[in-house]
Each structure stands twice: as structure tokens, then as C-alpha cells.
Amino acid sequence: MINGPTSDWPLAVCDYQSLDIPLDVEECDRVAWDRTTESILLYANAAHRWHYFHGMEPNEVLVFRNCDTRGYHVPFGVHVAFDYQSQLLPKVPRQSIEVRIVCFFR
């Protein structure tokens, strides 16, 4: 069972319009023992605008597009879990379910 509300290491997303792609983003390889995949590194910038949902409950969901091969102006979604020091909510370890869906359109 997934518990809530989320108060420990919540998920945050970065407003893509606040990124300076040439300075903030670098492509990299993620190397595991059985495979290598591509990813990005994001360098900290005070101009980044981060958003998160305070106290998310198990019946709430955050959906975002993480990649787009069509070359639209938002090719990826920067997201991270962060150490949130809330005095208002008890520290309940974050539990999450990650679902990746691939959609093909004609």
C-alpha cells in the first residue's frame, strides 16, 4: 500500500522555460552492469524554476512528458526527488510507482 501524504523526498519538476540549454544541460551515458542508456546532466542555475506538490496523497498523480522524438520545443522533462525539511508533516518515507508509457501516433 502506498502511504501519504508525501513529506520525505517529494518529486519536483523544473519549468523547461527556465533552462538555458547550452549552459545547463549536458548529454551523458548512464552505465549499468548490464546496459548503457542515454540521459542528461542538469547543472544548477539560480534561474531554474522548480515546482512540486506539497503533501501529495496516494490518489493523486503527476504526469509529465519526459521525451519527444518529434523535436518539439520541450524535448524532455527534468525531474528530481529532493530533501524537503517540512516541520508541518511527519516524515513518511516516499513511496512511488513509476509507469513509463510509449505512445505512437500516425
Chimera marker file (.cmm) of the C-alpha trace (Angstrom):
<marker_set name="trace">
<marker id="1" x="0.000" y="0.000" z="0.000" r="1" g="1" b="0" radius="0.5"/>
<marker id="2" x="1.254" y="3.461" z="-0.883" r="1" g="1" b="0" radius="0.5"/>
<marker id="3" x="1.173" y="5.866" z="2.070" r="1" g="1" b="0" radius="0.5"/>
<marker id="4" x="0.556" y="9.597" z="2.119" r="1" g="1" b="0" radius="0.5"/>
<marker id="5" x="0.843" y="12.455" z="2.370" r="1" g="1" b="0" radius="0.5"/>
<marker id="6" x="4.305" y="12.659" z="0.828" r="1" g="1" b="0" radius="0.5"/>
<marker id="7" x="6.624" y="14.567" z="3.140" r="1" g="1" b="0" radius="0.5"/>
<marker id="8" x="10.036" y="12.950" z="2.617" r="1" g="1" b="0" radius="0.5"/>
<marker id="9" x="11.906" y="13.335" z="-0.685" r="1" g="1" b="0" radius="0.5"/>
<marker id="10" x="8.966" y="14.577" z="-2.815" r="1" g="1" b="0" radius="0.5"/>
<marker id="11" x="9.193" y="14.736" z="-6.610" r="1" g="1" b="0" radius="0.5"/>
<marker id="12" x="9.879" y="18.124" z="-8.208" r="1" g="1" b="0" radius="0.5"/>
<marker id="13" x="9.731" y="19.146" z="-11.870" r="1" g="1" b="0" radius="0.5"/>
<marker id="14" x="11.623" y="22.015" z="-13.496" r="1" g="1" b="0" radius="0.5"/>
<marker id="15" x="9.913" y="24.574" z="-15.719" r="1" g="1" b="0" radius="0.5"/>
<marker id="16" x="11.528" y="23.946" z="-19.107" r="1" g="1" b="0" radius="0.5"/>
<marker id="17" x="11.329" y="27.652" z="-19.977" r="1" g="1" b="0" radius="0.5"/>
<marker id="18" x="13.723" y="28.418" z="-17.107" r="1" g="1" b="0" radius="0.5"/>
<marker id="19" x="16.502" y="26.256" z="-18.582" r="1" g="1" b="0" radius="0.5"/>
<marker id="20" x="19.429" y="27.676" z="-20.531" r="1" g="1" b="0" radius="0.5"/>
<marker id="21" x="20.005" y="24.517" z="-22.575" r="1" g="1" b="0" radius="0.5"/>
<marker id="22" x="23.560" y="25.232" z="-23.833" r="1" g="1" b="0" radius="0.5"/>
<marker id="23" x="24.777" y="26.101" z="-20.312" r="1" g="1" b="0" radius="0.5"/>
<marker id="24" x="22.577" y="23.967" z="-18.050" r="1" g="1" b="0" radius="0.5"/>
<marker id="25" x="22.254" y="20.646" z="-19.880" r="1" g="1" b="0" radius="0.5"/>
<marker id="26" x="24.860" y="18.078" z="-20.915" r="1" g="1" b="0" radius="0.5"/>
<marker id="27" x="24.155" y="14.734" z="-22.569" r="1" g="1" b="0" radius="0.5"/>
<marker id="28" x="25.715" y="11.740" z="-20.830" r="1" g="1" b="0" radius="0.5"/>
<marker id="29" x="25.681" y="7.956" z="-20.702" r="1" g="1" b="0" radius="0.5"/>
<marker id="30" x="24.141" y="6.046" z="-17.794" r="1" g="1" b="0" radius="0.5"/>
<marker id="31" x="26.236" y="2.915" z="-17.431" r="1" g="1" b="0" radius="0.5"/>
<marker id="32" x="24.884" y="-0.091" z="-15.550" r="1" g="1" b="0" radius="0.5"/>
<marker id="33" x="26.412" y="-3.535" z="-15.292" r="1" g="1" b="0" radius="0.5"/>
<marker id="34" x="24.097" y="-4.901" z="-17.996" r="1" g="1" b="0" radius="0.5"/>
<marker id="35" x="23.432" y="-1.911" z="-20.279" r="1" g="1" b="0" radius="0.5"/>
<marker id="36" x="24.209" y="1.670" z="-21.209" r="1" g="1" b="0" radius="0.5"/>
<marker id="37" x="21.491" y="4.253" z="-21.817" r="1" g="1" b="0" radius="0.5"/>
<marker id="38" x="21.477" y="7.947" z="-22.614" r="1" g="1" b="0" radius="0.5"/>
<marker id="39" x="20.478" y="10.642" z="-20.165" r="1" g="1" b="0" radius="0.5"/>
<marker id="40" x="21.176" y="14.278" z="-19.335" r="1" g="1" b="0" radius="0.5"/>
<marker id="41" x="23.019" y="16.069" z="-16.569" r="1" g="1" b="0" radius="0.5"/>
<marker id="42" x="21.477" y="19.286" z="-15.305" r="1" g="1" b="0" radius="0.5"/>
<marker id="43" x="23.786" y="21.894" z="-13.812" r="1" g="1" b="0" radius="0.5"/>
<marker id="44" x="22.377" y="24.101" z="-11.057" r="1" g="1" b="0" radius="0.5"/>
<marker id="45" x="21.266" y="27.574" z="-12.054" r="1" g="1" b="0" radius="0.5"/>
<marker id="46" x="19.514" y="30.100" z="-9.815" r="1" g="1" b="0" radius="0.5"/>
<marker id="47" x="17.192" y="30.881" z="-12.747" r="1" g="1" b="0" radius="0.5"/>
<marker id="48" x="15.639" y="27.390" z="-12.645" r="1" g="1" b="0" radius="0.5"/>
<marker id="49" x="12.017" y="27.378" z="-11.520" r="1" g="1" b="0" radius="0.5"/>
<marker id="50" x="11.136" y="24.194" z="-9.647" r="1" g="1" b="0" radius="0.5"/>
<marker id="51" x="7.621" y="23.056" z="-8.729" r="1" g="1" b="0" radius="0.5"/>
<marker id="52" x="6.292" y="20.279" z="-6.535" r="1" g="1" b="0" radius="0.5"/>
<marker id="53" x="3.027" y="19.252" z="-4.933" r="1" g="1" b="0" radius="0.5"/>
<marker id="54" x="3.108" y="19.643" z="-1.162" r="1" g="1" b="0" radius="0.5"/>
<marker id="55" x="1.682" y="16.663" z="0.714" r="1" g="1" b="0" radius="0.5"/>
<marker id="56" x="0.661" y="14.523" z="-2.286" r="1" g="1" b="0" radius="0.5"/>
<marker id="57" x="-1.793" y="11.784" z="-1.424" r="1" g="1" b="0" radius="0.5"/>
<marker id="58" x="-1.850" y="8.247" z="-2.887" r="1" g="1" b="0" radius="0.5"/>
<marker id="59" x="-4.880" y="9.090" z="-5.052" r="1" g="1" b="0" radius="0.5"/>
<marker id="60" x="-3.030" y="11.977" z="-6.756" r="1" g="1" b="0" radius="0.5"/>
<marker id="61" x="-0.794" y="11.572" z="-9.789" r="1" g="1" b="0" radius="0.5"/>
<marker id="62" x="1.814" y="13.687" z="-11.542" r="1" g="1" b="0" radius="0.5"/>
<marker id="63" x="2.059" y="13.085" z="-15.286" r="1" g="1" b="0" radius="0.5"/>
<marker id="64" x="4.691" y="14.688" z="-17.474" r="1" g="1" b="0" radius="0.5"/>
<marker id="65" x="6.230" y="14.081" z="-20.870" r="1" g="1" b="0" radius="0.5"/>
<marker id="66" x="9.825" y="13.009" z="-20.451" r="1" g="1" b="0" radius="0.5"/>
<marker id="67" x="10.835" y="12.905" z="-24.112" r="1" g="1" b="0" radius="0.5"/>
<marker id="68" x="9.558" y="13.769" z="-27.563" r="1" g="1" b="0" radius="0.5"/>
<marker id="69" x="11.246" y="12.477" z="-30.693" r="1" g="1" b="0" radius="0.5"/>
<marker id="70" x="9.387" y="14.908" z="-32.949" r="1" g="1" b="0" radius="0.5"/>
<marker id="71" x="11.746" y="17.727" z="-31.969" r="1" g="1" b="0" radius="0.5"/>
<marker id="72" x="9.151" y="19.954" z="-30.342" r="1" g="1" b="0" radius="0.5"/>
<marker id="73" x="10.340" y="22.797" z="-28.151" r="1" g="1" b="0" radius="0.5"/>
<marker id="74" x="10.118" y="20.677" z="-24.969" r="1" g="1" b="0" radius="0.5"/>
<marker id="75" x="12.152" y="17.534" z="-25.693" r="1" g="1" b="0" radius="0.5"/>
<marker id="76" x="12.428" y="16.295" z="-22.088" r="1" g="1" b="0" radius="0.5"/>
<marker id="77" x="11.098" y="16.787" z="-18.571" r="1" g="1" b="0" radius="0.5"/>
<marker id="78" x="13.661" y="17.479" z="-15.851" r="1" g="1" b="0" radius="0.5"/>
<marker id="79" x="12.583" y="15.961" z="-12.540" r="1" g="1" b="0" radius="0.5"/>
<marker id="80" x="14.186" y="15.043" z="-9.238" r="1" g="1" b="0" radius="0.5"/>
<marker id="81" x="13.352" y="13.946" z="-5.710" r="1" g="1" b="0" radius="0.5"/>
<marker id="82" x="14.637" y="16.405" z="-3.116" r="1" g="1" b="0" radius="0.5"/>
<marker id="83" x="15.232" y="16.549" z="0.627" r="1" g="1" b="0" radius="0.5"/>
<marker id="84" x="12.308" y="18.591" z="1.921" r="1" g="1" b="0" radius="0.5"/>
<marker id="85" x="12.610" y="19.709" z="5.527" r="1" g="1" b="0" radius="0.5"/>
<marker id="86" x="8.935" y="20.154" z="6.427" r="1" g="1" b="0" radius="0.5"/>
<marker id="87" x="8.042" y="20.929" z="10.007" r="1" g="1" b="0" radius="0.5"/>
<marker id="88" x="4.325" y="20.599" z="9.210" r="1" g="1" b="0" radius="0.5"/>
<marker id="89" x="4.134" y="16.947" z="8.170" r="1" g="1" b="0" radius="0.5"/>
<marker id="90" x="5.555" y="13.846" z="9.853" r="1" g="1" b="0" radius="0.5"/>
<marker id="91" x="8.461" y="12.257" z="7.992" r="1" g="1" b="0" radius="0.5"/>
<marker id="92" x="6.862" y="9.455" z="5.991" r="1" g="1" b="0" radius="0.5"/>
<marker id="93" x="9.293" y="7.833" z="3.527" r="1" g="1" b="0" radius="0.5"/>
<marker id="94" x="8.209" y="8.478" z="-0.057" r="1" g="1" b="0" radius="0.5"/>
<marker id="95" x="6.810" y="5.517" z="-1.935" r="1" g="1" b="0" radius="0.5"/>
<marker id="96" x="6.091" y="5.831" z="-5.615" r="1" g="1" b="0" radius="0.5"/>
<marker id="97" x="5.069" y="3.893" z="-8.661" r="1" g="1" b="0" radius="0.5"/>
<marker id="98" x="6.778" y="4.842" z="-11.897" r="1" g="1" b="0" radius="0.5"/>
<marker id="99" x="4.980" y="3.942" z="-15.085" r="1" g="1" b="0" radius="0.5"/>
<marker id="100" x="6.524" y="4.548" z="-18.482" r="1" g="1" b="0" radius="0.5"/>
<marker id="101" x="4.220" y="4.601" z="-21.456" r="1" g="1" b="0" radius="0.5"/>
<marker id="102" x="5.338" y="4.752" z="-25.063" r="1" g="1" b="0" radius="0.5"/>
<marker id="103" x="2.809" y="6.241" z="-27.481" r="1" g="1" b="0" radius="0.5"/>
<marker id="104" x="2.992" y="6.062" z="-31.257" r="1" g="1" b="0" radius="0.5"/>
<marker id="105" x="0.844" y="8.325" z="-33.432" r="1" g="1" b="0" radius="0.5"/>
<marker id="106" x="0.228" y="8.321" z="-37.159" r="1" g="1" b="0" radius="0.5"/>
<link id1="1" id2="2" r="1" g="1" b="0" radius="0.2"/>
<link id1="2" id2="3" r="1" g="1" b="0" radius="0.2"/>
<link id1="3" id2="4" r="1" g="1" b="0" radius="0.2"/>
<link id1="4" id2="5" r="1" g="1" b="0" radius="0.2"/>
<link id1="5" id2="6" r="1" g="1" b="0" radius="0.2"/>
<link id1="6" id2="7" r="1" g="1" b="0" radius="0.2"/>
<link id1="7" id2="8" r="1" g="1" b="0" radius="0.2"/>
<link id1="8" id2="9" r="1" g="1" b="0" radius="0.2"/>
<link id1="9" id2="10" r="1" g="1" b="0" radius="0.2"/>
<link id1="10" id2="11" r="1" g="1" b="0" radius="0.2"/>
<link id1="11" id2="12" r="1" g="1" b="0" radius="0.2"/>
<link id1="12" id2="13" r="1" g="1" b="0" radius="0.2"/>
<link id1="13" id2="14" r="1" g="1" b="0" radius="0.2"/>
<link id1="14" id2="15" r="1" g="1" b="0" radius="0.2"/>
<link id1="15" id2="16" r="1" g="1" b="0" radius="0.2"/>
<link id1="16" id2="17" r="1" g="1" b="0" radius="0.2"/>
<link id1="17" id2="18" r="1" g="1" b="0" radius="0.2"/>
<link id1="18" id2="19" r="1" g="1" b="0" radius="0.2"/>
<link id1="19" id2="20" r="1" g="1" b="0" radius="0.2"/>
<link id1="20" id2="21" r="1" g="1" b="0" radius="0.2"/>
<link id1="21" id2="22" r="1" g="1" b="0" radius="0.2"/>
<link id1="22" id2="23" r="1" g="1" b="0" radius="0.2"/>
<link id1="23" id2="24" r="1" g="1" b="0" radius="0.2"/>
<link id1="24" id2="25" r="1" g="1" b="0" radius="0.2"/>
<link id1="25" id2="26" r="1" g="1" b="0" radius="0.2"/>
<link id1="26" id2="27" r="1" g="1" b="0" radius="0.2"/>
<link id1="27" id2="28" r="1" g="1" b="0" radius="0.2"/>
<link id1="28" id2="29" r="1" g="1" b="0" radius="0.2"/>
<link id1="29" id2="30" r="1" g="1" b="0" radius="0.2"/>
<link id1="30" id2="31" r="1" g="1" b="0" radius="0.2"/>
<link id1="31" id2="32" r="1" g="1" b="0" radius="0.2"/>
<link id1="32" id2="33" r="1" g="1" b="0" radius="0.2"/>
<link id1="33" id2="34" r="1" g="1" b="0" radius="0.2"/>
<link id1="34" id2="35" r="1" g="1" b="0" radius="0.2"/>
<link id1="35" id2="36" r="1" g="1" b="0" radius="0.2"/>
<link id1="36" id2="37" r="1" g="1" b="0" radius="0.2"/>
<link id1="37" id2="38" r="1" g="1" b="0" radius="0.2"/>
<link id1="38" id2="39" r="1" g="1" b="0" radius="0.2"/>
<link id1="39" id2="40" r="1" g="1" b="0" radius="0.2"/>
<link id1="40" id2="41" r="1" g="1" b="0" radius="0.2"/>
<link id1="41" id2="42" r="1" g="1" b="0" radius="0.2"/>
<link id1="42" id2="43" r="1" g="1" b="0" radius="0.2"/>
<link id1="43" id2="44" r="1" g="1" b="0" radius="0.2"/>
<link id1="44" id2="45" r="1" g="1" b="0" radius="0.2"/>
<link id1="45" id2="46" r="1" g="1" b="0" radius="0.2"/>
<link id1="46" id2="47" r="1" g="1" b="0" radius="0.2"/>
<link id1="47" id2="48" r="1" g="1" b="0" radius="0.2"/>
<link id1="48" id2="49" r="1" g="1" b="0" radius="0.2"/>
<link id1="49" id2="50" r="1" g="1" b="0" radius="0.2"/>
<link id1="50" id2="51" r="1" g="1" b="0" radius="0.2"/>
<link id1="51" id2="52" r="1" g="1" b="0" radius="0.2"/>
<link id1="52" id2="53" r="1" g="1" b="0" radius="0.2"/>
<link id1="53" id2="54" r="1" g="1" b="0" radius="0.2"/>
<link id1="54" id2="55" r="1" g="1" b="0" radius="0.2"/>
<link id1="55" id2="56" r="1" g="1" b="0" radius="0.2"/>
<link id1="56" id2="57" r="1" g="1" b="0" radius="0.2"/>
<link id1="57" id2="58" r="1" g="1" b="0" radius="0.2"/>
<link id1="58" id2="59" r="1" g="1" b="0" radius="0.2"/>
<link id1="59" id2="60" r="1" g="1" b="0" radius="0.2"/>
<link id1="60" id2="61" r="1" g="1" b="0" radius="0.2"/>
<link id1="61" id2="62" r="1" g="1" b="0" radius="0.2"/>
<link id1="62" id2="63" r="1" g="1" b="0" radius="0.2"/>
<link id1="63" id2="64" r="1" g="1" b="0" radius="0.2"/>
<link id1="64" id2="65" r="1" g="1" b="0" radius="0.2"/>
<link id1="65" id2="66" r="1" g="1" b="0" radius="0.2"/>
<link id1="66" id2="67" r="1" g="1" b="0" radius="0.2"/>
<link id1="67" id2="68" r="1" g="1" b="0" radius="0.2"/>
<link id1="68" id2="69" r="1" g="1" b="0" radius="0.2"/>
<link id1="69" id2="70" r="1" g="1" b="0" radius="0.2"/>
<link id1="70" id2="71" r="1" g="1" b="0" radius="0.2"/>
<link id1="71" id2="72" r="1" g="1" b="0" radius="0.2"/>
<link id1="72" id2="73" r="1" g="1" b="0" radius="0.2"/>
<link id1="73" id2="74" r="1" g="1" b="0" radius="0.2"/>
<link id1="74" id2="75" r="1" g="1" b="0" radius="0.2"/>
<link id1="75" id2="76" r="1" g="1" b="0" radius="0.2"/>
<link id1="76" id2="77" r="1" g="1" b="0" radius="0.2"/>
<link id1="77" id2="78" r="1" g="1" b="0" radius="0.2"/>
<link id1="78" id2="79" r="1" g="1" b="0" radius="0.2"/>
<link id1="79" id2="80" r="1" g="1" b="0" radius="0.2"/>
<link id1="80" id2="81" r="1" g="1" b="0" radius="0.2"/>
<link id1="81" id2="82" r="1" g="1" b="0" radius="0.2"/>
<link id1="82" id2="83" r="1" g="1" b="0" radius="0.2"/>
<link id1="83" id2="84" r="1" g="1" b="0" radius="0.2"/>
<link id1="84" id2="85" r="1" g="1" b="0" radius="0.2"/>
<link id1="85" id2="86" r="1" g="1" b="0" radius="0.2"/>
<link id1="86" id2="87" r="1" g="1" b="0" radius="0.2"/>
<link id1="87" id2="88" r="1" g="1" b="0" radius="0.2"/>
<link id1="88" id2="89" r="1" g="1" b="0" radius="0.2"/>
<link id1="89" id2="90" r="1" g="1" b="0" radius="0.2"/>
<link id1="90" id2="91" r="1" g="1" b="0" radius="0.2"/>
<link id1="91" id2="92" r="1" g="1" b="0" radius="0.2"/>
<link id1="92" id2="93" r="1" g="1" b="0" radius="0.2"/>
<link id1="93" id2="94" r="1" g="1" b="0" radius="0.2"/>
<link id1="94" id2="95" r="1" g="1" b="0" radius="0.2"/>
<link id1="95" id2="96" r="1" g="1" b="0" radius="0.2"/>
<link id1="96" id2="97" r="1" g="1" b="0" radius="0.2"/>
<link id1="97" id2="98" r="1" g="1" b="0" radius="0.2"/>
<link id1="98" id2="99" r="1" g="1" b="0" radius="0.2"/>
<link id1="99" id2="100" r="1" g="1" b="0" radius="0.2"/>
<link id1="100" id2="101" r="1" g="1" b="0" radius="0.2"/>
<link id1="101" id2="102" r="1" g="1" b="0" radius="0.2"/>
<link id1="102" id2="103" r="1" g="1" b="0" radius="0.2"/>
<link id1="103" id2="104" r="1" g="1" b="0" radius="0.2"/>
<link id1="104" id2="105" r="1" g="1" b="0" radius="0.2"/>
<link id1="105" id2="106" r="1" g="1" b="0" radius="0.2"/>
</marker_set>
